[in-house]
Amino acid sequence: ALIGAGLGFLWYNAYPAQVFMGDVGALALGGALGTMAIITRQELVLFIMGGVFVMETLSVILQVSYFKMTHGKRIFLMTPIHHHFEMKGWKETQVVVRFWIITIVLVLIGLSTLKIR
């Protein structure tokens, strides 16, 4: 069901996007991935392979914490971090392709850790 829903979403989300995934879909996908990682005892591998998602989350945590501690100063122009890059002048497609490249590298690193165990 997840594969079918994901393929249908990606089909209509190709540039220019006609459908957007909201929190309900994203949180359900994240929950399903987390559950599968826990069941297979591969939590660390999920953390490595999902590095872009971790980076996005950490950028928000850092921004909010720093903003509260410094009473209004910011680390990034905008969070999550993909918006920071857009504010710096990168095109949306540039951000997406570079995040794909980072994800591919992280997935290869994650797959290589499976052999170490």
Jmol script that loads the backbone (N, CA, C; Angstrom):
load data "model"
ATOM      1  N   ALA A   1       0.823  -1.194   0.000  1.00  0.00           N
ATOM      2  CA  ALA A   1       0.000   0.000   0.000  1.00  0.00           C
ATOM      3  C   ALA A   1       0.870   1.262   0.000  1.00  0.00           C
ATOM      4  N   LEU A   2       1.962   1.233   0.790  1.00  0.00           N
ATOM      5  CA  LEU A   2       2.850   2.404   0.840  1.00  0.00           C
ATOM      6  C   LEU A   2       3.525   2.648  -0.503  1.00  0.00           C
ATOM      7  N   ILE A   3       3.946   1.572  -1.159  1.00  0.00           N
ATOM      8  CA  ILE A   3       4.606   1.720  -2.459  1.00  0.00           C
ATOM      9  C   ILE A   3       3.625   2.274  -3.489  1.00  0.00           C
ATOM     10  N   GLY A   4       2.414   1.737  -3.522  1.00  0.00           N
ATOM     11  CA  GLY A   4       1.405   2.217  -4.465  1.00  0.00           C
ATOM     12  C   GLY A   4       1.034   3.662  -4.227  1.00  0.00           C
ATOM     13  N   ALA A   5       0.837   4.024  -2.973  1.00  0.00           N
ATOM     14  CA  ALA A   5       0.506   5.413  -2.642  1.00  0.00           C
ATOM     15  C   ALA A   5       1.669   6.336  -2.983  1.00  0.00           C
ATOM     16  N   GLY A   6       2.898   5.887  -2.703  1.00  0.00           N
ATOM     17  CA  GLY A   6       4.072   6.698  -2.999  1.00  0.00           C
ATOM     18  C   GLY A   6       4.252   6.926  -4.490  1.00  0.00           C
ATOM     19  N   LEU A   7       4.053   5.874  -5.284  1.00  0.00           N
ATOM     20  CA  LEU A   7       4.187   6.018  -6.733  1.00  0.00           C
ATOM     21  C   LEU A   7       3.107   6.935  -7.306  1.00  0.00           C
ATOM     22  N   GLY A   8       1.884   6.788  -6.818  1.00  0.00           N
ATOM     23  CA  GLY A   8       0.808   7.676  -7.267  1.00  0.00           C
ATOM     24  C   GLY A   8       1.086   9.121  -6.914  1.00  0.00           C
ATOM     25  N   PHE A   9       1.593   9.340  -5.717  1.00  0.00           N
ATOM     26  CA  PHE A   9       1.940  10.708  -5.294  1.00  0.00           C
ATOM     27  C   PHE A   9       3.045  11.275  -6.173  1.00  0.00           C
ATOM     28  N   LEU A  10       4.101  10.481  -6.391  1.00  0.00           N
ATOM     29  CA  LEU A  10       5.225  10.971  -7.193  1.00  0.00           C
ATOM     30  C   LEU A  10       4.817  11.253  -8.637  1.00  0.00           C
ATOM     31  N   TRP A  11       3.890  10.476  -9.168  1.00  0.00           N
ATOM     32  CA  TRP A  11       3.430  10.682 -10.542  1.00  0.00           C
ATOM     33  C   TRP A  11       2.825  12.079 -10.702  1.00  0.00           C
ATOM     34  N   TYR A  12       1.985  12.469  -9.747  1.00  0.00           N
ATOM     35  CA  TYR A  12       1.321  13.771  -9.838  1.00  0.00           C
ATOM     36  C   TYR A  12       2.117  14.890  -9.182  1.00  0.00           C
ATOM     37  N   ASN A  13       3.189  14.552  -8.494  1.00  0.00           N
ATOM     38  CA  ASN A  13       4.014  15.571  -7.856  1.00  0.00           C
ATOM     39  C   ASN A  13       5.195  15.977  -8.729  1.00  0.00           C
ATOM     40  N   ALA A  14       5.338  15.375  -9.909  1.00  0.00           N
ATOM     41  CA  ALA A  14       6.418  15.753 -10.820  1.00  0.00           C
ATOM     42  C   ALA A  14       6.233  17.221 -11.209  1.00  0.00           C
ATOM     43  N   TYR A  15       7.339  17.870 -11.483  1.00  0.00           N
ATOM     44  CA  TYR A  15       7.316  19.307 -11.781  1.00  0.00           C
ATOM     45  C   TYR A  15       6.452  19.608 -12.995  1.00  0.00           C
ATOM     46  N   PRO A  16       5.582  20.554 -12.982  1.00  0.00           N
ATOM     47  CA  PRO A  16       5.129  21.327 -11.817  1.00  0.00           C
ATOM     48  C   PRO A  16       4.141  20.513 -10.991  1.00  0.00           C
ATOM     49  N   ALA A  17       4.297  20.541  -9.693  1.00  0.00           N
ATOM     50  CA  ALA A  17       3.509  19.714  -8.788  1.00  0.00           C
ATOM     51  C   ALA A  17       2.029  20.057  -8.866  1.00  0.00           C
ATOM     52  N   GLN A  18       1.206  19.014  -8.936  1.00  0.00           N
ATOM     53  CA  GLN A  18      -0.251  19.180  -8.936  1.00  0.00           C
ATOM     54  C   GLN A  18      -0.845  18.801  -7.577  1.00  0.00           C
ATOM     55  N   VAL A  19      -0.107  18.004  -6.824  1.00  0.00           N
ATOM     56  CA  VAL A  19      -0.570  17.498  -5.535  1.00  0.00           C
ATOM     57  C   VAL A  19       0.552  17.707  -4.531  1.00  0.00           C
ATOM     58  N   PHE A  20       0.216  18.140  -3.331  1.00  0.00           N
ATOM     59  CA  PHE A  20       1.203  18.309  -2.285  1.00  0.00           C
ATOM     60  C   PHE A  20       0.877  17.386  -1.118  1.00  0.00           C
ATOM     61  N   MET A  21       1.903  16.815  -0.523  1.00  0.00           N
ATOM     62  CA  MET A  21       1.696  15.948   0.631  1.00  0.00           C
ATOM     63  C   MET A  21       1.721  16.819   1.881  1.00  0.00           C
ATOM     64  N   GLY A  22       0.687  16.701   2.660  1.00  0.00           N
ATOM     65  CA  GLY A  22       0.624  17.461   3.898  1.00  0.00           C
ATOM     66  C   GLY A  22       1.225  16.684   5.052  1.00  0.00           C
ATOM     67  N   ASP A  23       1.004  17.184   6.247  1.00  0.00           N
ATOM     68  CA  ASP A  23       1.525  16.529   7.443  1.00  0.00           C
ATOM     69  C   ASP A  23       0.963  15.124   7.633  1.00  0.00           C
ATOM     70  N   VAL A  24      -0.292  14.934   7.276  1.00  0.00           N
ATOM     71  CA  VAL A  24      -0.905  13.613   7.481  1.00  0.00           C
ATOM     72  C   VAL A  24      -0.146  12.546   6.698  1.00  0.00           C
ATOM     73  N   GLY A  25       0.146  12.808   5.435  1.00  0.00           N
ATOM     74  CA  GLY A  25       0.878  11.845   4.620  1.00  0.00           C
ATOM     75  C   GLY A  25       2.321  11.710   5.036  1.00  0.00           C
ATOM     76  N   ALA A  26       2.976  12.831   5.298  1.00  0.00           N
ATOM     77  CA  ALA A  26       4.391  12.804   5.662  1.00  0.00           C
ATOM     78  C   ALA A  26       4.604  12.118   7.007  1.00  0.00           C
ATOM     79  N   LEU A  27       3.768  12.418   7.968  1.00  0.00           N
ATOM     80  CA  LEU A  27       3.906  11.788   9.284  1.00  0.00           C
ATOM     81  C   LEU A  27       3.595  10.297   9.223  1.00  0.00           C
ATOM     82  N   ALA A  28       2.625   9.911   8.393  1.00  0.00           N
ATOM     83  CA  ALA A  28       2.313   8.494   8.231  1.00  0.00           C
ATOM     84  C   ALA A  28       3.481   7.750   7.593  1.00  0.00           C
ATOM     85  N   LEU A  29       4.096   8.350   6.568  1.00  0.00           N
ATOM     86  CA  LEU A  29       5.264   7.729   5.943  1.00  0.00           C
ATOM     87  C   LEU A  29       6.430   7.610   6.924  1.00  0.00           C
ATOM     88  N   GLY A  30       6.682   8.661   7.664  1.00  0.00           N
ATOM     89  CA  GLY A  30       7.750   8.630   8.662  1.00  0.00           C
ATOM     90  C   GLY A  30       7.494   7.599   9.739  1.00  0.00           C
ATOM     91  N   GLY A  31       6.251   7.495  10.179  1.00  0.00           N
ATOM     92  CA  GLY A  31       5.890   6.490  11.172  1.00  0.00           C
ATOM     93  C   GLY A  31       6.071   5.080  10.652  1.00  0.00           C
ATOM     94  N   ALA A  32       5.690   4.867   9.403  1.00  0.00           N
ATOM     95  CA  ALA A  32       5.846   3.539   8.783  1.00  0.00           C
ATOM     96  C   ALA A  32       7.330   3.183   8.648  1.00  0.00           C
ATOM     97  N   LEU A  33       8.147   4.136   8.185  1.00  0.00           N
ATOM     98  CA  LEU A  33       9.589   3.887   8.067  1.00  0.00           C
ATOM     99  C   LEU A  33      10.223   3.620   9.431  1.00  0.00           C
ATOM    100  N   GLY A  34       9.845   4.401  10.424  1.00  0.00           N
ATOM    101  CA  GLY A  34      10.371   4.204  11.775  1.00  0.00           C
ATOM    102  C   GLY A  34       9.979   2.854  12.345  1.00  0.00           C
ATOM    103  N   THR A  35       8.735   2.469  12.120  1.00  0.00           N
ATOM    104  CA  THR A  35       8.262   1.167  12.603  1.00  0.00           C
ATOM    105  C   THR A  35       9.033   0.034  11.938  1.00  0.00           C
ATOM    106  N   MET A  36       9.224   0.141  10.627  1.00  0.00           N
ATOM    107  CA  MET A  36       9.989  -0.904   9.922  1.00  0.00           C
ATOM    108  C   MET A  36      11.434  -0.968  10.419  1.00  0.00           C
ATOM    109  N   ALA A  37      12.034   0.183  10.701  1.00  0.00           N
ATOM    110  CA  ALA A  37      13.406   0.200  11.208  1.00  0.00           C
ATOM    111  C   ALA A  37      13.494  -0.446  12.582  1.00  0.00           C
ATOM    112  N   ILE A  38      12.516  -0.184  13.433  1.00  0.00           N
ATOM    113  CA  ILE A  38      12.520  -0.773  14.774  1.00  0.00           C
ATOM    114  C   ILE A  38      12.303  -2.279  14.702  1.00  0.00           C
ATOM    115  N   ILE A  39      11.367  -2.704  13.879  1.00  0.00           N
ATOM    116  CA  ILE A  39      11.085  -4.137  13.749  1.00  0.00           C
ATOM    117  C   ILE A  39      12.313  -4.893  13.238  1.00  0.00           C
ATOM    118  N   THR A  40      13.034  -4.301  12.281  1.00  0.00           N
ATOM    119  CA  THR A  40      14.212  -4.960  11.720  1.00  0.00           C
ATOM    120  C   THR A  40      15.503  -4.612  12.472  1.00  0.00           C
ATOM    121  N   ARG A  41      15.386  -3.830  13.534  1.00  0.00           N
ATOM    122  CA  ARG A  41      16.516  -3.394  14.359  1.00  0.00           C
ATOM    123  C   ARG A  41      17.583  -2.665  13.535  1.00  0.00           C
ATOM    124  N   GLN A  42      17.144  -1.778  12.674  1.00  0.00           N
ATOM    125  CA  GLN A  42      18.042  -1.013  11.809  1.00  0.00           C
ATOM    126  C   GLN A  42      17.849   0.487  12.020  1.00  0.00           C
ATOM    127  N   GLU A  43      17.685   0.898  13.275  1.00  0.00           N
ATOM    128  CA  GLU A  43      17.422   2.303  13.571  1.00  0.00           C
ATOM    129  C   GLU A  43      18.563   3.213  13.123  1.00  0.00           C
ATOM    130  N   LEU A  44      19.795   2.775  13.347  1.00  0.00           N
ATOM    131  CA  LEU A  44      20.957   3.583  12.963  1.00  0.00           C
ATOM    132  C   LEU A  44      21.016   3.753  11.447  1.00  0.00           C
ATOM    133  N   VAL A  45      20.704   2.686  10.719  1.00  0.00           N
ATOM    134  CA  VAL A  45      20.722   2.754   9.256  1.00  0.00           C
ATOM    135  C   VAL A  45      19.667   3.746   8.770  1.00  0.00           C
ATOM    136  N   LEU A  46      18.481   3.738   9.384  1.00  0.00           N
ATOM    137  CA  LEU A  46      17.444   4.706   9.015  1.00  0.00           C
ATOM    138  C   LEU A  46      17.915   6.130   9.301  1.00  0.00           C
ATOM    139  N   PHE A  47      18.596   6.326  10.427  1.00  0.00           N
ATOM    140  CA  PHE A  47      19.118   7.642  10.788  1.00  0.00           C
ATOM    141  C   PHE A  47      20.116   8.131   9.736  1.00  0.00           C
ATOM    142  N   ILE A  48      20.982   7.224   9.262  1.00  0.00           N
ATOM    143  CA  ILE A  48      21.980   7.594   8.254  1.00  0.00           C
ATOM    144  C   ILE A  48      21.302   7.854   6.908  1.00  0.00           C
ATOM    145  N   MET A  49      20.471   6.911   6.469  1.00  0.00           N
ATOM    146  CA  MET A  49      19.828   7.036   5.157  1.00  0.00           C
ATOM    147  C   MET A  49      18.856   8.219   5.102  1.00  0.00           C
ATOM    148  N   GLY A  50      18.250   8.531   6.221  1.00  0.00           N
ATOM    149  CA  GLY A  50      17.322   9.661   6.280  1.00  0.00           C
ATOM    150  C   GLY A  50      18.008  10.935   6.713  1.00  0.00           C
ATOM    151  N   GLY A  51      19.284  11.066   6.380  1.00  0.00           N
ATOM    152  CA  GLY A  51      20.085  12.209   6.815  1.00  0.00           C
ATOM    153  C   GLY A  51      19.515  13.551   6.400  1.00  0.00           C
ATOM    154  N   VAL A  52      18.902  13.625   5.232  1.00  0.00           N
ATOM    155  CA  VAL A  52      18.315  14.896   4.783  1.00  0.00           C
ATOM    156  C   VAL A  52      17.152  15.271   5.703  1.00  0.00           C
ATOM    157  N   PHE A  53      16.339  14.288   6.075  1.00  0.00           N
ATOM    158  CA  PHE A  53      15.219  14.558   6.984  1.00  0.00           C
ATOM    159  C   PHE A  53      15.739  14.965   8.355  1.00  0.00           C
ATOM    160  N   VAL A  54      16.808  14.309   8.803  1.00  0.00           N
ATOM    161  CA  VAL A  54      17.423  14.654  10.087  1.00  0.00           C
ATOM    162  C   VAL A  54      17.962  16.083  10.025  1.00  0.00           C
ATOM    163  N   MET A  55      18.636  16.424   8.913  1.00  0.00           N
ATOM    164  CA  MET A  55      19.186  17.768   8.731  1.00  0.00           C
ATOM    165  C   MET A  55      18.074  18.823   8.734  1.00  0.00           C
ATOM    166  N   GLU A  56      16.969  18.526   8.066  1.00  0.00           N
ATOM    167  CA  GLU A  56      15.834  19.452   8.034  1.00  0.00           C
ATOM    168  C   GLU A  56      15.293  19.687   9.449  1.00  0.00           C
ATOM    169  N   THR A  57      15.129  18.612  10.193  1.00  0.00           N
ATOM    170  CA  THR A  57      14.597  18.710  11.562  1.00  0.00           C
ATOM    171  C   THR A  57      15.559  19.452  12.474  1.00  0.00           C
ATOM    172  N   LEU A  58      16.845  19.095  12.398  1.00  0.00           N
ATOM    173  CA  LEU A  58      17.838  19.755  13.249  1.00  0.00           C
ATOM    174  C   LEU A  58      17.957  21.243  12.942  1.00  0.00           C
ATOM    175  N   SER A  59      17.781  21.624  11.671  1.00  0.00           N
ATOM    176  CA  SER A  59      17.863  23.048  11.338  1.00  0.00           C
ATOM    177  C   SER A  59      16.753  23.836  12.038  1.00  0.00           C
ATOM    178  N   VAL A  60      15.573  23.248  12.134  1.00  0.00           N
ATOM    179  CA  VAL A  60      14.463  23.921  12.820  1.00  0.00           C
ATOM    180  C   VAL A  60      14.737  23.988  14.317  1.00  0.00           C
ATOM    181  N   ILE A  61      15.215  22.876  14.899  1.00  0.00           N
ATOM    182  CA  ILE A  61      15.507  22.846  16.335  1.00  0.00           C
ATOM    183  C   ILE A  61      16.582  23.881  16.668  1.00  0.00           C
ATOM    184  N   LEU A  62      17.645  23.933  15.875  1.00  0.00           N
ATOM    185  CA  LEU A  62      18.717  24.908  16.104  1.00  0.00           C
ATOM    186  C   LEU A  62      18.209  26.340  15.985  1.00  0.00           C
ATOM    187  N   GLN A  63      17.420  26.592  14.945  1.00  0.00           N
ATOM    188  CA  GLN A  63      16.914  27.953  14.712  1.00  0.00           C
ATOM    189  C   GLN A  63      16.038  28.414  15.878  1.00  0.00           C
ATOM    190  N   VAL A  64      15.117  27.581  16.303  1.00  0.00           N
ATOM    191  CA  VAL A  64      14.202  27.960  17.384  1.00  0.00           C
ATOM    192  C   VAL A  64      14.963  28.145  18.695  1.00  0.00           C
ATOM    193  N   SER A  65      15.881  27.219  19.004  1.00  0.00           N
ATOM    194  CA  SER A  65      16.662  27.323  20.246  1.00  0.00           C
ATOM    195  C   SER A  65      17.518  28.583  20.254  1.00  0.00           C
ATOM    196  N   TYR A  66      18.228  28.825  19.156  1.00  0.00           N
ATOM    197  CA  TYR A  66      19.097  29.999  19.060  1.00  0.00           C
ATOM    198  C   TYR A  66      18.271  31.284  19.126  1.00  0.00           C
ATOM    199  N   PHE A  67      17.124  31.298  18.462  1.00  0.00           N
ATOM    200  CA  PHE A  67      16.247  32.466  18.459  1.00  0.00           C
ATOM    201  C   PHE A  67      15.797  32.800  19.882  1.00  0.00           C
ATOM    202  N   LYS A  68      15.448  31.771  20.654  1.00  0.00           N
ATOM    203  CA  LYS A  68      14.987  32.003  22.029  1.00  0.00           C
ATOM    204  C   LYS A  68      16.131  32.423  22.935  1.00  0.00           C
ATOM    205  N   MET A  69      17.313  31.835  22.740  1.00  0.00           N
ATOM    206  CA  MET A  69      18.451  32.153  23.607  1.00  0.00           C
ATOM    207  C   MET A  69      19.009  33.549  23.346  1.00  0.00           C
ATOM    208  N   THR A  70      18.959  34.002  22.084  1.00  0.00           N
ATOM    209  CA  THR A  70      19.541  35.302  21.735  1.00  0.00           C
ATOM    210  C   THR A  70      18.494  36.391  21.594  1.00  0.00           C
ATOM    211  N   HIS A  71      17.262  36.077  21.915  1.00  0.00           N
ATOM    212  CA  HIS A  71      16.151  37.036  21.863  1.00  0.00           C
ATOM    213  C   HIS A  71      15.979  37.675  20.480  1.00  0.00           C
ATOM    214  N   GLY A  72      15.946  36.819  19.450  1.00  0.00           N
ATOM    215  CA  GLY A  72      15.599  37.326  18.131  1.00  0.00           C
ATOM    216  C   GLY A  72      16.622  37.158  17.031  1.00  0.00           C
ATOM    217  N   LYS A  73      17.827  36.708  17.354  1.00  0.00           N
ATOM    218  CA  LYS A  73      18.818  36.492  16.299  1.00  0.00           C
ATOM    219  C   LYS A  73      18.577  35.121  15.660  1.00  0.00           C
ATOM    220  N   ARG A  74      19.007  35.000  14.410  1.00  0.00           N
ATOM    221  CA  ARG A  74      18.780  33.762  13.658  1.00  0.00           C
ATOM    222  C   ARG A  74      20.091  33.199  13.119  1.00  0.00           C
ATOM    223  N   ILE A  75      20.114  31.867  12.968  1.00  0.00           N
ATOM    224  CA  ILE A  75      21.256  31.200  12.337  1.00  0.00           C
ATOM    225  C   ILE A  75      21.032  31.158  10.823  1.00  0.00           C
ATOM    226  N   PHE A  76      19.842  30.723  10.432  1.00  0.00           N
ATOM    227  CA  PHE A  76      19.485  30.581   9.022  1.00  0.00           C
ATOM    228  C   PHE A  76      18.527  31.702   8.633  1.00  0.00           C
ATOM    229  N   LEU A  77      18.467  32.005   7.347  1.00  0.00           N
ATOM    230  CA  LEU A  77      17.521  33.019   6.883  1.00  0.00           C
ATOM    231  C   LEU A  77      16.087  32.550   7.113  1.00  0.00           C
ATOM    232  N   MET A  78      15.868  31.240   6.947  1.00  0.00           N
ATOM    233  CA  MET A  78      14.538  30.649   7.122  1.00  0.00           C
ATOM    234  C   MET A  78      14.723  29.151   7.312  1.00  0.00           C
ATOM    235  N   THR A  79      13.858  28.537   8.087  1.00  0.00           N
ATOM    236  CA  THR A  79      13.917  27.090   8.246  1.00  0.00           C
ATOM    237  C   THR A  79      12.591  26.490   7.844  1.00  0.00           C
ATOM    238  N   PRO A  80      12.550  25.206   7.501  1.00  0.00           N
ATOM    239  CA  PRO A  80      13.624  24.233   7.380  1.00  0.00           C
ATOM    240  C   PRO A  80      14.685  24.691   6.381  1.00  0.00           C
ATOM    241  N   ILE A  81      15.813  24.022   6.420  1.00  0.00           N
ATOM    242  CA  ILE A  81      17.009  24.502   5.724  1.00  0.00           C
ATOM    243  C   ILE A  81      16.831  24.621   4.213  1.00  0.00           C
ATOM    244  N   HIS A  82      15.922  23.867   3.610  1.00  0.00           N
ATOM    245  CA  HIS A  82      15.738  24.018   2.161  1.00  0.00           C
ATOM    246  C   HIS A  82      15.211  25.415   1.823  1.00  0.00           C
ATOM    247  N   HIS A  83      14.456  26.015   2.734  1.00  0.00           N
ATOM    248  CA  HIS A  83      13.997  27.391   2.506  1.00  0.00           C
ATOM    249  C   HIS A  83      15.153  28.390   2.633  1.00  0.00           C
ATOM    250  N   HIS A  84      16.125  28.078   3.482  1.00  0.00           N
ATOM    251  CA  HIS A  84      17.309  28.931   3.621  1.00  0.00           C
ATOM    252  C   HIS A  84      18.040  29.015   2.283  1.00  0.00           C
ATOM    253  N   PHE A  85      18.206  27.849   1.638  1.00  0.00           N
ATOM    254  CA  PHE A  85      18.893  27.839   0.349  1.00  0.00           C
ATOM    255  C   PHE A  85      18.092  28.576  -0.723  1.00  0.00           C
ATOM    256  N   GLU A  86      16.769  28.468  -0.672  1.00  0.00           N
ATOM    257  CA  GLU A  86      15.933  29.203  -1.617  1.00  0.00           C
ATOM    258  C   GLU A  86      16.075  30.709  -1.398  1.00  0.00           C
ATOM    259  N   MET A  87      16.137  31.120  -0.131  1.00  0.00           N
ATOM    260  CA  MET A  87      16.309  32.541   0.178  1.00  0.00           C
ATOM    261  C   MET A  87      17.687  33.045  -0.260  1.00  0.00           C
ATOM    262  N   LYS A  88      18.671  32.148  -0.320  1.00  0.00           N
ATOM    263  CA  LYS A  88      20.015  32.507  -0.774  1.00  0.00           C
ATOM    264  C   LYS A  88      20.084  32.634  -2.293  1.00  0.00           C
ATOM    265  N   GLY A  89      18.993  32.272  -2.993  1.00  0.00           N
ATOM    266  CA  GLY A  89      18.959  32.440  -4.433  1.00  0.00           C
ATOM    267  C   GLY A  89      18.968  31.152  -5.235  1.00  0.00           C
ATOM    268  N   TRP A  90      19.026  29.997  -4.559  1.00  0.00           N
ATOM    269  CA  TRP A  90      18.976  28.736  -5.288  1.00  0.00           C
ATOM    270  C   TRP A  90      17.565  28.526  -5.810  1.00  0.00           C
ATOM    271  N   LYS A  91      17.465  27.953  -6.995  1.00  0.00           N
ATOM    272  CA  LYS A  91      16.157  27.598  -7.536  1.00  0.00           C
ATOM    273  C   LYS A  91      15.650  26.354  -6.808  1.00  0.00           C
ATOM    274  N   GLU A  92      14.339  26.209  -6.761  1.00  0.00           N
ATOM    275  CA  GLU A  92      13.746  25.051  -6.079  1.00  0.00           C
ATOM    276  C   GLU A  92      14.266  23.737  -6.659  1.00  0.00           C
ATOM    277  N   THR A  93      14.380  23.676  -7.986  1.00  0.00           N
ATOM    278  CA  THR A  93      14.867  22.440  -8.607  1.00  0.00           C
ATOM    279  C   THR A  93      16.327  22.170  -8.240  1.00  0.00           C
ATOM    280  N   GLN A  94      17.109  23.221  -8.068  1.00  0.00           N
ATOM    281  CA  GLN A  94      18.506  23.078  -7.643  1.00  0.00           C
ATOM    282  C   GLN A  94      18.581  22.452  -6.260  1.00  0.00           C
ATOM    283  N   VAL A  95      17.771  22.945  -5.347  1.00  0.00           N
ATOM    284  CA  VAL A  95      17.744  22.420  -3.986  1.00  0.00           C
ATOM    285  C   VAL A  95      17.341  20.947  -4.006  1.00  0.00           C
ATOM    286  N   VAL A  96      16.297  20.628  -4.764  1.00  0.00           N
ATOM    287  CA  VAL A  96      15.791  19.256  -4.815  1.00  0.00           C
ATOM    288  C   VAL A  96      16.854  18.308  -5.360  1.00  0.00           C
ATOM    289  N   VAL A  97      17.489  18.662  -6.467  1.00  0.00           N
ATOM    290  CA  VAL A  97      18.487  17.775  -7.071  1.00  0.00           C
ATOM    291  C   VAL A  97      19.694  17.604  -6.147  1.00  0.00           C
ATOM    292  N   ARG A  98      20.119  18.666  -5.497  1.00  0.00           N
ATOM    293  CA  ARG A  98      21.270  18.550  -4.581  1.00  0.00           C
ATOM    294  C   ARG A  98      20.907  17.707  -3.360  1.00  0.00           C
ATOM    295  N   PHE A  99      19.695  17.825  -2.875  1.00  0.00           N
ATOM    296  CA  PHE A  99      19.263  16.977  -1.764  1.00  0.00           C
ATOM    297  C   PHE A  99      19.145  15.525  -2.212  1.00  0.00           C
ATOM    298  N   TRP A 100      18.757  15.284  -3.472  1.00  0.00           N
ATOM    299  CA  TRP A 100      18.742  13.913  -4.013  1.00  0.00           C
ATOM    300  C   TRP A 100      20.150  13.337  -4.003  1.00  0.00           C
ATOM    301  N   ILE A 101      21.117  14.129  -4.444  1.00  0.00           N
ATOM    302  CA  ILE A 101      22.509  13.664  -4.485  1.00  0.00           C
ATOM    303  C   ILE A 101      22.993  13.323  -3.086  1.00  0.00           C
ATOM    304  N   ILE A 102      22.719  14.194  -2.131  1.00  0.00           N
ATOM    305  CA  ILE A 102      23.103  13.930  -0.744  1.00  0.00           C
ATOM    306  C   ILE A 102      22.426  12.656  -0.246  1.00  0.00           C
ATOM    307  N   THR A 103      21.152  12.484  -0.566  1.00  0.00           N
ATOM    308  CA  THR A 103      20.423  11.291  -0.136  1.00  0.00           C
ATOM    309  C   THR A 103      21.017  10.031  -0.747  1.00  0.00           C
ATOM    310  N   ILE A 104      21.364  10.065  -2.027  1.00  0.00           N
ATOM    311  CA  ILE A 104      21.968   8.896  -2.672  1.00  0.00           C
ATOM    312  C   ILE A 104      23.268   8.515  -1.975  1.00  0.00           C
ATOM    313  N   VAL A 105      24.108   9.501  -1.668  1.00  0.00           N
ATOM    314  CA  VAL A 105      25.367   9.226  -0.969  1.00  0.00           C
ATOM    315  C   VAL A 105      25.085   8.634   0.412  1.00  0.00           C
ATOM    316  N   LEU A 106      24.135   9.207   1.137  1.00  0.00           N
ATOM    317  CA  LEU A 106      23.813   8.699   2.470  1.00  0.00           C
ATOM    318  C   LEU A 106      23.228   7.287   2.421  1.00  0.00           C
ATOM    319  N   VAL A 107      22.416   6.996   1.416  1.00  0.00           N
ATOM    320  CA  VAL A 107      21.862   5.650   1.268  1.00  0.00           C
ATOM    321  C   VAL A 107      22.986   4.652   0.996  1.00  0.00           C
ATOM    322  N   LEU A 108      23.942   5.027   0.152  1.00  0.00           N
ATOM    323  CA  LEU A 108      25.080   4.137  -0.108  1.00  0.00           C
ATOM    324  C   LEU A 108      25.897   3.902   1.159  1.00  0.00           C
ATOM    325  N   ILE A 109      26.089   4.951   1.952  1.00  0.00           N
ATOM    326  CA  ILE A 109      26.798   4.799   3.226  1.00  0.00           C
ATOM    327  C   ILE A 109      25.999   3.885   4.158  1.00  0.00           C
ATOM    328  N   GLY A 110      24.686   4.101   4.224  1.00  0.00           N
ATOM    329  CA  GLY A 110      23.839   3.261   5.068  1.00  0.00           C
ATOM    330  C   GLY A 110      23.864   1.807   4.644  1.00  0.00           C
ATOM    331  N   LEU A 111      23.814   1.565   3.340  1.00  0.00           N
ATOM    332  CA  LEU A 111      23.877   0.188   2.844  1.00  0.00           C
ATOM    333  C   LEU A 111      25.227  -0.450   3.150  1.00  0.00           C
ATOM    334  N   SER A 112      26.282   0.345   3.101  1.00  0.00           N
ATOM    335  CA  SER A 112      27.603  -0.218   3.406  1.00  0.00           C
ATOM    336  C   SER A 112      27.720  -0.601   4.883  1.00  0.00           C
ATOM    337  N   THR A 113      26.984   0.065   5.748  1.00  0.00           N
ATOM    338  CA  THR A 113      27.038  -0.302   7.173  1.00  0.00           C
ATOM    339  C   THR A 113      26.348  -1.636   7.442  1.00  0.00           C
ATOM    340  N   LEU A 114      25.481  -2.065   6.554  1.00  0.00           N
ATOM    341  CA  LEU A 114      24.817  -3.365   6.738  1.00  0.00           C
ATOM    342  C   LEU A 114      25.831  -4.497   6.665  1.00  0.00           C
ATOM    343  N   LYS A 115      26.863  -4.361   5.856  1.00  0.00           N
ATOM    344  CA  LYS A 115      27.879  -5.388   5.714  1.00  0.00           C
ATOM    345  C   LYS A 115      28.802  -5.446   6.943  1.00  0.00           C
ATOM    346  N   ILE A 116      28.968  -4.310   7.613  1.00  0.00           N
ATOM    347  CA  ILE A 116      29.856  -4.249   8.777  1.00  0.00           C
ATOM    348  C   ILE A 116      29.305  -5.094   9.917  1.00  0.00           C
ATOM    349  N   ARG A 117      28.020  -5.106  10.053  1.00  0.00           N
ATOM    350  CA  ARG A 117      27.402  -5.865  11.151  1.00  0.00           C
ATOM    351  C   ARG A 117      27.582  -7.309  10.868  1.00  0.00           C
TER     352      ARG A 117
END
end "model"
wireframe off; spacefill off
backbone 0.3
color backbone group
